[in-house]
Amino acid sequence: MVGLLKALVYGAGGMAVVGLAALVALQERLVYVPVLPGLPRAYSITPSRLRLVYEDVWLRAADGVRLHSWFLRHSPTCRGPTILFFQENAGNIAHRLECVRLMMQRLQCNVFMLSYRGYGESEGYPSQSGITKDAQAALDHLVQRKDIDTSRIVIFGRSLGGAVGAVLAKNNPDKVSALILENTFTSILDMAGIMLPFLRWFIGGSSSKGPKLLNCVVRSPWSTLDVVAEVKQPILFLSGLQDELVPPSHMKMLYDKAIENNRNCRFVDFPSGMHMDTWMSGGDRYWRTIHLFLDQYSPEVQSCDASCASEIANDVIDELKITSNN
């Protein structure tokens, strides 16, 4: 009997070691999914299919990786904000075009869509350090453009894109006017324990308790909870309460952490919003929330005296509070 118990213990231990080794070796494939099952890597459509005016933009990251992106212009005379759009972890930018089309229509903005390395037509292989360089290359390109208002560059990131955007905003307080996060996680370390519960004993973010002995082997921790605490720009948090992938509590934790040092934060939840469809299920209230946030924190420069500007700002704040409470 003792021999059998020993064999079971050794067998379970061996399986755990093999499982953890596989997770360490294959972790990038779990975090980054450039190609959806059953679909080709190539873009299924281009913006022209939706009658959007765009240009292909090719960039070089700091380490030399060649990146593809789309710059979508609202109109030749548009001097509205430019949204730097960071997507989720799966699929490519073509899968976000319908959302972006509506974004341009409702917010009267330009949109710059970056393909992370290893995604779409971009070269290389995805990693946290690499995608951080990709995001910086996209922002550096935008601030050099002469056909946009570079004082009104706003980062929008959903899920993984929120983690990417938070890092970029933190590193560039003088280039980014505001940050919008939607259904973003506190960290990949925390998500590991949610997707694979047995990992909670070994891996966890700064909000988790106890020693997490395997944190050191995670190559893409994306510790957004730590990063938002250092973001100085205004932040809008958009949370779908029916999110089936990232617990909505993660978004509330991000907001609570950010507002400790940054009073220009707004949190708005959407009762029927799921991970990928909050922008649809949120309806008019979703787009109006973003519009009011941009009016307040990334406004068009107009000739108006200080008292006028103060009145406009107060009106926008009151509307945002009403929207947040509805």
Solvent accessible surface area in square Angstrom, and as a share of the most:
residue,aa,sasa,rsa
1,M,172,0.77
2,V,101,0.58
3,G,49,0.47
4,L,104,0.52
5,L,98,0.49
6,K,113,0.48
7,A,58,0.45
8,L,110,0.55
9,V,101,0.58
10,Y,162,0.62
11,G,36,0.35
12,A,61,0.48
13,G,35,0.34
14,G,34,0.33
15,M,151,0.67
16,A,52,0.40
17,V,99,0.57
18,V,105,0.60
19,G,30,0.29
20,L,35,0.17
21,A,57,0.44
22,A,45,0.35
23,L,37,0.19
24,V,48,0.27
25,A,72,0.56
26,L,83,0.41
27,Q,21,0.09
28,E,43,0.19
29,R,185,0.68
30,L,109,0.54
31,V,21,0.12
32,Y,5,0.02
33,V,44,0.25
34,P,29,0.18
35,V,61,0.35
36,L,53,0.26
37,P,124,0.78
38,G,86,0.83
39,L,89,0.45
40,P,95,0.60
41,R,101,0.37
42,A,65,0.50
43,Y,30,0.11
44,S,72,0.46
45,I,41,0.21
46,T,51,0.30
47,P,0,0.00
48,S,67,0.43
49,R,161,0.59
50,L,46,0.23
51,R,226,0.83
52,L,25,0.12
53,V,104,0.60
54,Y,65,0.25
55,E,73,0.33
56,D,78,0.40
57,V,11,0.06
58,W,100,0.35
59,L,17,0.08
60,R,151,0.55
61,A,5,0.04
62,A,96,0.75
63,D,74,0.38
64,G,39,0.38
65,V,27,0.16
66,R,83,0.30
67,L,0,0.00
68,H,2,0.01
69,S,0,0.00
70,W,3,0.01
71,F,1,0.01
72,L,0,0.00
73,R,40,0.15
74,H,58,0.26
75,S,32,0.21
76,P,125,0.79
77,T,117,0.68
78,C,15,0.09
79,R,118,0.43
80,G,11,0.10
81,P,7,0.04
82,T,0,0.00
83,I,1,0.00
84,L,0,0.00
85,F,0,0.00
86,F,0,0.00
87,Q,1,0.00
88,E,3,0.01
89,N,44,0.22
90,A,25,0.20
91,G,0,0.00
92,N,1,0.01
93,I,1,0.00
94,A,4,0.03
95,H,72,0.32
96,R,11,0.04
97,L,0,0.00
98,E,76,0.34
99,C,3,0.02
100,V,0,0.00
101,R,74,0.27
102,L,39,0.20
103,M,1,0.01
104,M,7,0.03
105,Q,97,0.43
106,R,80,0.29
107,L,7,0.03
108,Q,93,0.41
109,C,0,0.00
110,N,0,0.00
111,V,0,0.00
112,F,0,0.00
113,M,0,0.00
114,L,0,0.00
115,S,0,0.00
116,Y,0,0.00
117,R,14,0.05
118,G,4,0.04
119,Y,0,0.00
120,G,5,0.05
121,E,86,0.39
122,S,1,0.01
123,E,84,0.38
124,G,30,0.29
125,Y,196,0.74
126,P,21,0.13
127,S,34,0.22
128,Q,41,0.18
129,S,70,0.45
130,G,3,0.03
131,I,0,0.00
132,T,39,0.23
133,K,72,0.31
134,D,0,0.00
135,A,1,0.01
136,Q,52,0.23
137,A,13,0.10
138,A,0,0.00
139,L,0,0.00
140,D,46,0.24
141,H,43,0.19
142,L,0,0.00
143,V,45,0.26
144,Q,132,0.58
145,R,31,0.11
146,K,189,0.80
147,D,49,0.26
148,I,6,0.03
149,D,29,0.15
150,T,53,0.31
151,S,72,0.47
152,R,17,0.06
153,I,0,0.00
154,V,0,0.00
155,I,0,0.00
156,F,1,0.00
157,G,0,0.00
158,R,3,0.01
159,S,8,0.05
160,L,2,0.01
161,G,0,0.00
162,G,0,0.00
163,A,2,0.01
164,V,2,0.01
165,G,0,0.00
166,A,0,0.00
167,V,22,0.13
168,L,4,0.02
169,A,0,0.00
170,K,62,0.26
171,N,78,0.40
172,N,8,0.04
173,P,69,0.43
174,D,124,0.64
175,K,66,0.28
176,V,5,0.03
177,S,27,0.17
178,A,0,0.00
179,L,0,0.00
180,I,1,0.00
181,L,0,0.00
182,E,0,0.00
183,N,2,0.01
184,T,0,0.00
185,F,8,0.03
186,T,1,0.01
187,S,3,0.02
188,I,25,0.13
189,L,14,0.07
190,D,22,0.11
191,M,19,0.08
192,A,21,0.16
193,G,2,0.02
194,I,56,0.28
195,M,113,0.50
196,L,65,0.32
197,P,81,0.51
198,F,100,0.41
199,L,6,0.03
200,R,133,0.48
201,W,200,0.70
202,F,70,0.29
203,I,16,0.08
204,G,3,0.03
205,G,9,0.09
206,S,79,0.51
207,S,49,0.32
208,S,41,0.27
209,K,183,0.77
210,G,55,0.53
211,P,108,0.68
212,K,43,0.18
213,L,131,0.65
214,L,41,0.20
215,N,48,0.24
216,C,115,0.69
217,V,48,0.27
218,V,26,0.15
219,R,123,0.45
220,S,4,0.02
221,P,38,0.24
222,W,2,0.01
223,S,31,0.20
224,T,2,0.01
225,L,17,0.08
226,D,62,0.32
227,V,19,0.11
228,V,0,0.00
229,A,22,0.17
230,E,101,0.45
231,V,4,0.02
232,K,155,0.65
233,Q,11,0.05
234,P,18,0.12
235,I,0,0.00
236,L,0,0.00
237,F,0,0.00
238,L,0,0.00
239,S,0,0.00
240,G,0,0.00
241,L,72,0.36
242,Q,103,0.46
243,D,15,0.08
244,E,100,0.45
245,L,80,0.40
246,V,5,0.03
247,P,38,0.24
248,P,38,0.24
249,S,63,0.41
250,H,12,0.05
251,M,1,0.01
252,K,90,0.38
253,M,69,0.31
254,L,0,0.00
255,Y,40,0.15
256,D,63,0.33
257,K,67,0.29
258,A,0,0.00
259,I,35,0.18
260,E,114,0.51
261,N,112,0.58
262,N,10,0.05
263,R,176,0.64
264,N,65,0.33
265,C,3,0.02
266,R,41,0.15
267,F,37,0.15
268,V,1,0.00
269,D,44,0.23
270,F,4,0.02
271,P,88,0.55
272,S,67,0.43
273,G,0,0.00
274,M,83,0.37
275,H,7,0.03
276,M,87,0.39
277,D,36,0.19
278,T,0,0.00
279,W,28,0.10
280,M,115,0.51
281,S,47,0.30
282,G,13,0.12
283,G,32,0.31
284,D,87,0.45
285,R,56,0.20
286,Y,0,0.00
287,W,5,0.02
288,R,112,0.41
289,T,0,0.00
290,I,0,0.00
291,H,67,0.30
292,L,9,0.04
293,F,0,0.00
294,L,6,0.03
295,D,55,0.29
296,Q,29,0.13
297,Y,35,0.13
298,S,3,0.02
299,P,68,0.43
300,E,95,0.43
301,V,126,0.73
302,Q,122,0.54
303,S,120,0.78
304,C,54,0.32
305,D,93,0.48
306,A,86,0.67
307,S,70,0.45
308,C,48,0.29
309,A,51,0.39
310,S,57,0.37
311,E,113,0.51
312,I,85,0.43
313,A,39,0.30
314,N,81,0.42
315,D,85,0.44
316,V,12,0.07
317,I,45,0.23
318,D,75,0.39
319,E,58,0.26
320,L,0,0.00
321,K,111,0.47
322,I,105,0.53
323,T,12,0.07
324,S,34,0.22
325,N,126,0.65
326,N,118,0.60
